[in-house]
Amino acid sequence: MAKPTLKGLPTELLILILLKIHDLATLKSIVLSSPIFHQAYLPVRQGALYGIVKDQWGVLLADAITATRSRGLLFSSHKHEAIALLDTWRRREEISTLASTSSNRIDEPGSLEEIFHLLYLHKVFHFFLDDYAKNIRRPPWMGSDQWETSVIPIELSQTEKHRLLRALCRLQTYEHIFGYPERQNGNGWLDNNWNRKPKSSSSMPPHEEAYRVFFGPMPPWEYHEMACVWTYFTAMFDPIYKEMTAGLHDLMEEHMNKDDCHYQFFEFLPDEVMPFWGNLETLQSLENLPDRSRSLATMGPESVYRLLHGTPLIRRDMVMLNALEDELSNFPPVWMSEEERLPFLYPADRYAVRDYEQFWSTLPSSEQPNLGWKKLYLLPMSDIPVETLEDVVDLQSGDEGTWCWGVAIFDDERLTAWKAPLLQYRSGQLPESPV
């Protein structure tokens, strides 16, 4: 009897095998292992990779696709397209139910290019998941010895990973639509000054409109998840600042005389070594780099990832061109009053009920607020006989002192085990760091 070979298998069976593989590394190994498999793979490449993407992202696929499709949709110049995309995103469940074959769906990638970008996003975001578990800032009430020997690296639960991935997707979308476009060189750049445009007679103020279309459809704890990840980003740049400061001092000493009146000014360096000095013009200005970390964090996860993984020269130029004064950072949107943030919009309006805690108990853990958020941002008022969530939620509080240790990220069991002094935070009595 002849020994069975791959050549003897029908192409249909090879295709079925390929479509059952939901791991990118395995698929790559099999496709490259044999010309027979490679030939069978080519006509079904998009379907095979879609299966992997769907398995990787799960219920967050629509958020990841929104982050992908929002590229280039600056709110200042592509407002209508951006609003249309965000409207499709917030109505994703409705569209999925009513129009399973609609071209408007946002829970299925529309092209091979989108699939490739979703695979890349998954790689980038999982880098941050791993790093968050290792390098999240120590809570101030916990001693450094305990933190370093007994806590980190943290083994994140599936719910904690879900919260982090959701926040990363939404930070990326926010940056694409409302952030400043990343500046690549010193020859000019795009603006996204949507907040400076005058209010028209038929519309709400620009800042309110932007908040409503993006944050309005999400429950308030998901905004705080984003803020926790954004604050984590702000603490990542100190090694880069130290590296580039040393490099620029060396560059100045090598090419300029300290007695020169122009010493300190980057624009007087020889053209072949002059950095893109953009927002940082002198050696002295480098001393204020830590005051610019918010603007770098607001570049979004993809840009932060490239900044962290670039060469020293790339890192230097990215910081020189994109590090703005912190007050110019447009995240978090602290300029909004509580009245401007309400009411919740669909689908977040489903949370605006009286028995909100009972309603939460019927939801998956990833759709509920955690203990940290509930203790800090729910403020029941005895003078309101029947309270809905909109009556009792504090929409204006929140600061980097709680976001930095993941107040909205970690599971109830973890915060309880850590003995997080949530009531102290709520009363404004910040815990003292142990000696």
N, C-alpha and C positions, 0 to 999 in steps of 0.2 A: 504494500500500500504506500502511495506517495505521501511524503511528509507535508502536512498542511503549511502553507505560506501565506503572507499578506496578499500576494498577488492573487491567491485563490479566493479571497473574500470579496463579496460584491461591494461596490462603491456605496450602496445604500447603507450597508451595515457599518462601514467605516465612518460614514457621516453620523450615524446614530451614536457611535462610540464618542466621536468628537463633541457632539452636542450634549453629552452627559458629563463632560468634564467642567467643573466649576472652580478650578484653580489655575491661574494664569501660568505659573511656572510649569505645572504638569502638562498643560496644553502645549506650551512652547517646546518642551522636551519631546513630546510625542510627534508633533508636526515636523520637527527637525530630525527626528530619528530615522525617517524613511521617506523616500520620494513618493511612495504610494499614499501615505498619510498626507503628505504635503499637497499632493494633487487633489485629494478628496477635500482638503480643508479650504482651498482657495474659493470655491463657489459658495461656501457657507461661513466664511470668515466672520461676517457681521453678526450672524445668528449665534455663532459659538462665543464670540466676545461679549455679545449682549447678555448671554446666559451668565457669564462670569460677573459682569457689571451688576446685574440684577441681584445676584447672590451676595456680592460685596456690600452693596448699599442697602438692601432690604427696603424697609418702609421709608428710608431717607433718600431714596432715589430721586424723588421729585425735587427735594431741596438741593441735591447735588446738580441736577440738570438745570435748575434755576441759576445756580452759581455759574454754571458753564455758559448758559445762554445770555446772561446779563453782561458779558464782556463787551465793552464798547458802548453800552447804553447810558451815557452820561446824562444825568437828569437835566442839565442845563441845555443840552442840544438834542437829546432824544427822549424827551419827557413822555410823549405819547406811547412810544414803543416800550419804555420802561414800565409805565403804568399798566399797559396791556399785559406784559410779562408777569408783573406782580399780581395782577388780577387773576391770571390763569393759575399762578402758584397757589393763591389762597383758595381758589375754587377747584383744586386738583381732585378732591374726592368726588365732588359733584360731576365734574367733566368725565372722570373715569367711569362713573356709574351710568351716565346718560349717553355717552358717545364713545363706546369702546374702540371704534375705528377712527375717531376724529384725529385730524392732523394737528389739532390744537392741544393734544395731550402733553402733559409735562412729566409723566411718569414713565415715558419710554424715550430713549435717545432716538433722534431723527436721522442720524448719519454716522458713518464710520468715524469721522473726525470727532464728533461728540463722544463716542465710545472711548476713543483714545484719550481724550481729555479727562473723562470720568475715571479711567484707570490711573492717570497721572494724579488727579486730585486725591484718590484713595491712598496712593503712596505718600503724598505730601501730608495729608491729614493724619495718617497713622504714625508718621514720624512725630507729630505733635502729641498724639496720644501717649506714645512711649516716653517722650520727654516730659510731659506733664506728670506722669507717674513717678518720675525720678527727680524732677527739679521744681515741683510746685513749691511756692514759698512756705516756710514753716509758720504755722499759726502762732500768734504771739503768746498764747497761754501755755504753750508746750515747750519744754526744755530741749535744747539742741541735741543733747546726748540721746534722749528718748526718741527724738525725731529721726536721727540719723541711724540709730541702731535697731529700732523696733518698728518704724513706720515706713520709711522709704527703702526701696521702691514700693509704691502702692500697687496692689493687685486690683485694678479697676474692675468693678462689676459691669455686666452688660448694660445696665441702666445708666451708669456713670459714663461709659463709653458712648452711649447713645446721646446723652446730653452734650458731651463734648463735640461729637461729630456734627450734631445739629447746629451748635453754636458756630463751629468753624464754617459750615456751609453758609450760614446767614451773615457772618462777618464778611465772607468773600463776596456775596451778593451786594451787601451794603456798600462795600468799598467800590465795586464796579459801578454802581449807580450814583451814589452820593459822595464818594470820596474824591480825593485829588488824584488824577491819573499819575502813575509813576513816571518820574522824569528820568529819561535815559541818557541825555547828554545836555550840554550847556547851550545848545543852539536854539532854545525855545521849547515851549511845552504847551500842552492843552490845559485850558482852565475848565473848572466845573463849578462856577460861582452861581449855582442855582438859588442859593439863599439870599443873594443880593438883588435878585430881579424884583421889580416893583409888583405889588399886588394888583391884579386886575379887578375890575368892578364886580365880576361874577365869581370870583374865587376866594378861598381862604388864604391867609398869609403863606408864603412859600414854605417856611419851616413847619407849619402845622400840616400842610398838605403832604409834605415829605414824610413826616412822622406817621400820619394816618395811613398812607398807602403801604408803608413797610411794617411798622410796629403795631398798628391797629389790629390786624388780623391774628396776632399771636398773643397768647396769654402772658401776663406780665412777668412771670418767673422765667420765661424763655428769653426775655430781654436781659434779665440778670445773668443767665447762663452766658450770653454773648459777652456781657461786661466782665465776667470772671475770666474768660479766655483772653479778652483784649488786655486786661490787667496783667495776666501771665505773660503776654507778649512784651509788655513794657519793661519787664525785668530781664530780658534776654540779651540786651545790647551792650552791657558794660564791658565785656571782653573785647568787643569790636571797637568801642571807643578808645580803650587803652592801647590796642594795637595800632589804630590809625593815628592817634595822637603822637605816639613814639615815631611812627614812620614819617609823619609830616615834619616833626621837629628835625629828624635826621636829614630830610630832603632840604629843608631851609638852611641848615648849617652847611650842607655840602655845596649849595649853589648860590648862597648870598652871604655877604659880609654883615656881621652883627652891628657894625657901625653905620651901615646903610640906613637912611631914614625910612626906606621902604621895607626894611626887614620886618617880618611878621605878616606881610601882605602877600597872599598867594598869587595875586594877579601879576606880580613882578618877577615871578619865577620864569626861567626859560620856557619857551613854548613846548618843547619836547617833554618836559617833566611837570608842567603846570597841571594841577588837578582841576576838575570841574568844581569851582569854588562856590557856585550857587548861593546858598543861604549862609555859608560859613566863609568869611572873607579873610580872617586872620588866625594866627596861632592862639591868640587870646580868646577868640570865640569858641575854641574847642573846649574851654573850661566849662562851658554851659551845655555841653552835649547831653548830660542826663536830663536837662529840662526840655529836651526835644524827643524823648522816647515815645510820648503819646502819638505824635504825628507818624513816627515810623511804625508803631503798632497798627495805626489806622490804614496803612498801606494794604492790609489784608494778608491772610495766611500764605498765599502763593508768593507774594513779594518778600514776606518775612523769611520764608523757607529759602528763597534764592539768596537773600542777604546772608543768612547763616551759613550757606553752603558755597558761597562764592570764593574766589581767590581774594587775597588781601587787597589787591587793587580794585576789584569789583566791589568789595564791601566798602572800601573807602569812598569810591565815587557814588555809590547808592546813598550813603549817609550824607555826603556833601550836597547832593542834589535834592534830597527828599526830607531832610530833618528840618522841620519848621518849628517855630515857637509853639509851645504846648497849647497856648490859648487859641491857636488856629486849627487845632484838631477838631474835627466835626463828629467825633464819637467820644463819650456817650452824649446823647442829645439833652444836656442838662438845662437847655434854655426853655423847655416846654413847661407850661403850667399844668396842674392836674386837670383843669377844665378842658384844656386843649387835647388831652390824651383820652378822654372819654366821649362817648361810650365805646365799649369794645365792638369791633367789627367782625363780621363773619370770616372765619369760623370760630374766633375766640368768643363770640357772643354766647356760645353754648355754656360758657362758664359763668355767665352773669345770672345766676340763680340764687334762690334763698338758701336752700340746703346744700351749699357748695361743698362742704366737707363730705357729706354723704354721696354727692355726685362724684367727687374725686375717687371715692373708694370703689366705684364701678369701673374705673379706667385702668389701663395698663400703667405700671409704675413710671414708665417713660413719659406719660402724659400728665402726671400729677406733679405738683410742687413738692419739693423735699422739705424736711423738718426745718432746715436753716432758713429757707425763704418764708415759711409760714410763721416762724417765731419773730422774724424781723420786719415783715411787711404786711401782716394782717393786724389791723387795729380795730377790733370790734368796739362799737359805741353803744352804750346802754340807752341813750336817748332816742335811738332809732328802733322802733318796735319790731319791724321785720326787715332784716338786713340782707341785701344781696352782696355778692362779691365786690361789685363796683362801689358799694357804700363803705366798705371796710378796708379796701386795699390802699396801701400807701404807695403812690406812684412817683413820688418825688424824692424819696430817700434813696440811699445807696451810695457807697463810696468805695474807693480803692482799698480802704482798710479792711473791708469784709470780702470784697471781690477777690483780693489777692490770695486768700486761702480757700477759695472755692465754695463760698457760702451757698450757692444755688446748684452746685455740681454733685456734691457727695451724698451718698445714701444716708437715710436716717440712722441706720445701725452704726455706720462709721462715725457720724458726728456724736452719737451717744457714747460710743467706745472712746472717743477722743475727749469726752467731757467738755465739749464746746460750750462756753459760757454765753449762750444765745440771749438769755434774759438780760445779762449785763450789756451786751451790744445794743439790745433794744432800748434800754433805758439810758444809753449814751455813756455808760461807765465802762470804758475800754479796759480790758484786762491788762495787768502788768506782765511784762515778760519775766519768766523765772530766771534766777541768777544761774 
